[in-house]
Structures are given as C-alpha cells and as structure tokens.
Amino acid sequence: MHIGMAGAGLSCAVIARELAERGHRITIHETRPHVAGNCHTERDAGSGVMVHVYGPHIFHTDDEEVWTLVNRYMDFKPYVNRVKATARGQVFSLPINLHTINQFFGKTFSPTEARAFIERQADTSITDPQSFEEQAMRFIGRELYEAFFKGYTLKQWEVDPKRLPAAILKRLPVRFNYNDNYFAHRFQGMPAEGYTVMVQRMLDHPNIIVHLGSALRPADVGQYDHVFWSGPLDAFYGHADGRLPYRTLDFERFEGEGDVQGCAVMNYNDVDVPYTRITEHKHFAPWEEHARSVCYREFSRTCGENDVPYYPVHLTEGDQLLQRYQARAAQETRVSFVGRLGTYRYMDMDVTIRAALDAVRSFIGAHQA
C-alpha cells in the first residue's frame, strides 16, 4: 500500500518505520524544514550546546517496548530531571518532597510527621476533586497550593484553576522523602546526539520518502491508500466548527558564560514574574562540557492561527467542540488521526510512541481482516 502522512514528528516517524519494514511505501509531508516535530534539537554553532528548539523534552517511561525502540535508533544517556522553583524569594526543590515541605514550613519533619502535617493542611471535605484547585486543596492544602501551583498555573493557562480538570495536577507527585527526581519511571534518559538525529534514523529506510517544507492537504487523501494525520484535528476539517483552543509558547533566548542558573529547569511560581520558567540547555546533556550557555525564558499564551500549538486546553465544563470533531473523525475510513494534535491530547513522548505502535497494530489488523 501507498501511505501518506502529515507530519514527521515522533508519531508518524514510528508509524512510518514500522509500516515501511512491512513493505508499505510511505510518503511524508512535513511543513517545517526539519523532522522530529516539537522535540527537534540542534547544535548551537556558537556555544556547541545541544538546544531543544521548542522547549525541553526529557524521555521517561515504564514501557520497556518503547524504551527498547528508541534505543534501537539512538544511545540514551542517563539523565535525572531535578527541577527547582523560585517562589516567595526562595529556591525550592520540585516535585514537592520532604525537603520542600521542611524548608517551606521551617520544620524538620520525618516522613511520617510530614505526611500527618500535610493531611492536616488538606481540605478533607473535598471527597471527589473535579478541578485543579480542588485536587490541590484536597491533597496539599492552601499554603503549598498558592506558593507552588496557583501562580504558575495562572501564567501557564490564563484560566482560573477552578476551571481546569483535576487530571492536570494528578500528574505531579508529592513525596514524603528526599527524592527530588521529577519522574518515577524505570527508564529515564536523553538521546546522546539529540532527538532529531534519532528521528532521522527512524526515517532512513528505502520505503520512506520525506518532503520537508511540504503540506499534505485533506484534499490529497485520495492520492493514497491510507493517510495518517498528525496535524491538528480541527485543521483537517478546515476549522468548520471552530478552532480548538491551544496554548503556545514564546521563548526569549539569551546566552551567558559558564553556568548561568546552576540547573536545567528553574520554575518561577510567583504570578508577578511574567515567564513560567528558565531552561538552561547545557544541563540537559551533563556528559558534555561547554564554556558558554544557551537559556530560554518561557512565556505561555493563547495560540493564534499562525502559532505553534503546544497544549490542548481542556476545561471542567466539557469539550463539546472536540466531541463534534471526534464524531467526524470516527466516520473516516481512510484516515487515522494520531499524535497529540491529531487526537487533541497532551502526551509525553513515551505515550506518543506507544499510541503510534498501537495505531500500527490496529491498521495491520484492519487490513488483514
């Protein structure tokens, strides 16, 4: 079969390679001048630092099949994400852990004492948290919520946390020990030569053709036996029912000598600081040494028509517009919608790859039946 694909990010790269190895011919159209989508990395000519062009991407997973797959195309170096946060004139460790709790409250709690103390801070009248704010109030209480989450969330989403779903906060752990590893997954690392080289290797197959700076339009679907669409779901239908809401990011790049902030990620939780965080990219490759440094100040705002969409906006009152587009998509027989844009889901990289592998198996099963 001749299969067309919209996008050369992780989703389509994984699907393309899997299907190409099964004898299918793949033609990929990517509007950008590079592959790898938002996890694109490139070596900065001046400093030599590997820059995460669209913001940092850290690979972490418990999915052994996914971990084996990415290591087939790239050597992954061990990497632990240790996030810091500036709030109320101090620097704290994230995720919230025993050190954070003791520092914030001026205590020397043991794990058991800290757990009991936080339970007393929590609003136990909330039995079924529905919103981001309710989730925070129930499990960590008002003081930690307002110091570490409320201001950051208002900047990130420009929406009252009462209107955001509880699931957003459920992804963030609270620990009653001194473990400051942001993730708890078995496999964590960074690609030694960057994500773009990894994706290029995935796409290096005689059955795969990639057209950069080229768009696959919905009108082109008929040219292929099947299409995998990783672009925005609403764009496939010409935004006929309206635009699905996204957040986008602006990056203010600056450089410095030596070590600028001493860590890879520093969150700024106070609402009067306009940016959400500063990332220092040399720290994402600690096995390298560079005299100069490249940093990004990160600003979040509503995504416009010509912006790069990052985060889908889901609210507690529901997603009626999304449901209308999903109903349309369910009627398609020659198009599969994949990736975070095609399915309108926030997905970490490992989940993206898992969904891509599942899409391949679903496609093969449907065409063998």
TACOR-V909822 format. One record per residue. PHI is phi in degrees with one decimal (NA if undefined). OMEGA is omega in whole degrees, -180 to 180 (* if undefined). Layout:
# TACOR-V909822
<<PHI & OMEGA> <PHI & OMEGA>>
This chain:
# TACOR-V909822
<<NA & 175> <-101.5 & -173> <-115.5 & 176> <-99.9 & 180> <-137.7 & 175> <-103.0 & 179> <110.6 & 179> <-121.2 & 173> <-82.4 & -175> <-59.6 & -176> <-58.8 & -177> <-69.3 & 178> <-63.5 & 179> <-65.3 & -179> <-62.5 & -179> <-59.2 & -177> <-66.1 & -179> <-61.4 & -179> <-76.1 & 178> <-62.3 & 179> <-70.1 & 176> <-99.2 & 172> <96.7 & 180> <-80.0 & 175> <-92.9 & -173> <-119.7 & 172> <-121.6 & -178> <-108.6 & 173> <-112.7 & -179> <-124.8 & -175> <-71.4 & -179> <-81.7 & 179> <-84.8 & -179> <-148.4 & 173> <-92.8 & 174> <89.9 & 175> <58.6 & -176> <-76.1 & 175> <-94.0 & 178> <-56.8 & 176> <-124.5 & 176> <-149.1 & -179> <-77.5 & 178> <-71.3 & -174> <-64.9 & -175> <-76.0 & -174> <-101.0 & -174> <82.4 & -178> <-73.4 & 173> <-79.6 & -174> <-100.4 & 172> <-86.1 & -165> <-59.8 & -178> <-104.8 & -179> <98.9 & -172> <-68.5 & 175> <-130.0 & -178> <-116.8 & -175> <-86.6 & 179> <-152.3 & -177> <-164.3 & 167> <-104.9 & -175> <-87.2 & -174> <-66.3 & 178> <-63.7 & 178> <-66.2 & 179> <-62.4 & 177> <-63.3 & -179> <-63.3 & -177> <-66.4 & 179> <-73.5 & 173> <-66.7 & -175> <-107.2 & -177> <-160.0 & 172> <-74.8 & 178> <-99.7 & 178> <-88.6 & 177> <-58.9 & 178> <-150.9 & 177> <-114.4 & -179> <-84.8 & 179> <-114.6 & -174> <-89.4 & 173> <-112.6 & -179> <-139.3 & 173> <-96.7 & -179> <-149.4 & 175> <54.5 & 175> <81.3 & 177> <-131.0 & 175> <-107.7 & -178> <-119.8 & 177> <-96.3 & 174> <-121.9 & -3> <-65.1 & 179> <-55.1 & -180> <-137.6 & -175> <-60.2 & 178> <-65.1 & 178> <-59.3 & -178> <-62.8 & -179> <-64.7 & 179> <-66.1 & -175> <-65.7 & -176> <-96.7 & 180> <66.9 & -176> <-120.1 & 173> <-131.1 & -176> <-64.2 & 164> <-81.2 & 178> <-55.0 & -179> <-65.8 & 179> <-64.8 & -180> <-65.8 & 180> <-60.9 & 180> <-66.5 & -180> <-64.4 & -180> <-66.1 & 177> <-62.7 & 177> <-71.2 & 177> <-72.4 & -172> <-73.4 & 176> <-90.4 & -175> <-76.2 & 175> <-73.1 & 178> <-86.2 & -176> <-97.5 & -179> <-137.8 & -175> <-61.1 & 180> <-106.9 & -176> <-109.7 & 176> <-54.5 & -177> <-65.4 & 178> <-62.4 & 178> <-61.2 & 180> <-66.4 & -179> <-62.7 & -179> <-71.3 & -170> <-106.8 & 178> <-129.7 & 178> <86.7 & -172> <-66.0 & -173> <-63.3 & 179> <-66.7 & 178> <-59.0 & -177> <-71.8 & -180> <-77.6 & -169> <-111.5 & -172> <-124.6 & -171> <-63.7 & -178> <-64.7 & 179> <-60.2 & -178> <-66.9 & 177> <-61.8 & 178> <-71.7 & -176> <-69.8 & -171> <-116.1 & -176> <51.4 & 180> <-137.6 & 176> <-57.0 & -180> <-55.6 & 176> <-67.5 & -177> <-98.2 & 180> <-92.3 & -178> <-69.1 & -179> <-61.0 & -176> <-58.5 & -179> <-61.5 & -178> <-78.4 & -179> <-61.8 & 179> <-73.1 & -174> <-99.9 & -176> <-81.9 & 166> <-123.5 & -174> <-118.3 & 178> <-106.6 & 170> <-144.8 & -176> <-96.1 & 178> <-73.6 & -179> <-108.7 & 172> <-70.9 & -175> <-61.8 & -178> <-113.0 & -179> <-114.7 & -175> <-76.6 & 180> <-63.4 & -174> <-109.9 & 179> <-140.5 & 180> <-178.0 & 177> <-129.7 & 178> <-67.8 & -173> <-57.9 & -178> <-111.7 & 177> <92.1 & -177> <-70.1 & -176> <-64.9 & 177> <-62.9 & 178> <-60.2 & -179> <-68.3 & 177> <-58.5 & 179> <-67.5 & 175> <-58.4 & -175> <-86.2 & -179> <-84.1 & -179> <-150.0 & -176> <-62.0 & 180> <-90.7 & -177> <-115.4 & 173> <-118.2 & 180> <-116.7 & 175> <-107.3 & 177> <-82.6 & -178> <64.3 & -175> <-136.1 & -179> <-109.1 & 169> <-90.6 & -178> <-94.7 & 176> <-53.1 & 179> <-67.3 & -178> <-87.7 & -175> <-55.1 & -178> <-64.0 & 179> <-76.7 & -173> <-123.2 & 175> <-71.5 & 176> <-157.3 & 179> <-128.4 & 169> <-105.7 & -173> <-110.1 & 178> <-108.1 & 173> <-80.2 & 179> <-59.0 & -180> <-57.0 & -177> <-69.3 & 179> <-66.5 & 179> <-59.7 & -179> <-101.5 & 176> <62.6 & -179> <53.2 & -173> <-60.9 & 180> <-98.8 & -175> <115.7 & -178> <-91.4 & 172> <-68.6 & -176> <-79.6 & 176> <-132.8 & 165> <-102.5 & 174> <-122.2 & -179> <-124.5 & 170> <-111.7 & -179> <-117.7 & 175> <-102.3 & -175> <-83.7 & 172> <-146.3 & -177> <-123.2 & 179> <-157.8 & 177> <-89.7 & 174> <66.8 & -177> <-102.6 & -172> <-78.6 & -176> <-125.5 & 173> <82.2 & 179> <-158.8 & -178> <-74.3 & -175> <-132.8 & 173> <-121.8 & 175> <-78.2 & 175> <-120.2 & -169> <-84.4 & -177> <-71.4 & -174> <-68.5 & -179> <-81.6 & 171> <-91.8 & -169> <-68.9 & -178> <-96.3 & -178> <-87.3 & -179> <-162.9 & 171> <-120.3 & 177> <-113.8 & 178> <-114.3 & -162> <-74.6 & 179> <-62.9 & -178> <-76.4 & 175> <-79.2 & 176> <-133.3 & -173> <-66.0 & 177> <-80.5 & 178> <-102.1 & 176> <-128.1 & -180> <-140.7 & -179> <-72.8 & 180> <-106.0 & -175> <-135.1 & 177> <-118.6 & -178> <-126.7 & 175> <-124.1 & 161> <-88.9 & -171> <-112.3 & 180> <-120.0 & 179> <-107.3 & 177> <-156.4 & 178> <-63.2 & -178> <-79.9 & 176> <-91.3 & -175> <-59.8 & -175> <-105.6 & -180> <-94.4 & 175> <-82.7 & 179> <-75.7 & 180> <-112.1 & -171> <-117.1 & 173> <-67.6 & -178> <-101.9 & 176> <-107.8 & -179> <-117.8 & -177> <-65.4 & -177> <-79.2 & 173> <109.4 & -175> <-127.7 & -177> <-63.1 & 179> <-63.3 & 178> <-60.1 & -179> <-60.8 & 178> <-66.4 & 178> <-68.3 & 179> <-64.1 & 178> <-64.5 & 176> <-63.6 & -176> <-61.7 & -179> <-64.6 & -180> <-86.5 & -177> <-74.7 & 178> <-107.9 & -178> <-114.4 & -180> <-130.7 & 172> <-112.5 & -180> <-95.9 & -173> <-134.2 & 176> <79.4 & -176> <-67.3 & 180> <-80.2 & -178> <-70.3 & 179> <-109.3 & 179> <53.6 & 179> <-133.2 & 169> <-78.8 & -179> <-136.4 & 169> <-67.8 & -175> <-61.4 & -179> <-66.7 & 178> <-68.4 & 176> <-59.4 & -180> <-67.6 & 177> <-59.3 & 179> <-63.2 & 178> <-66.4 & 177> <-62.6 & 177> <-64.9 & 179> <-65.1 & 177> <-61.5 & -177> <-66.3 & 178> <-64.6 & -180> <-63.3 & -180> <-63.0 & 180> <-61.4 & -179> <-68.1 & -176> <-95.0 & 172> <-96.7 & -176> <-68.1 & *>>
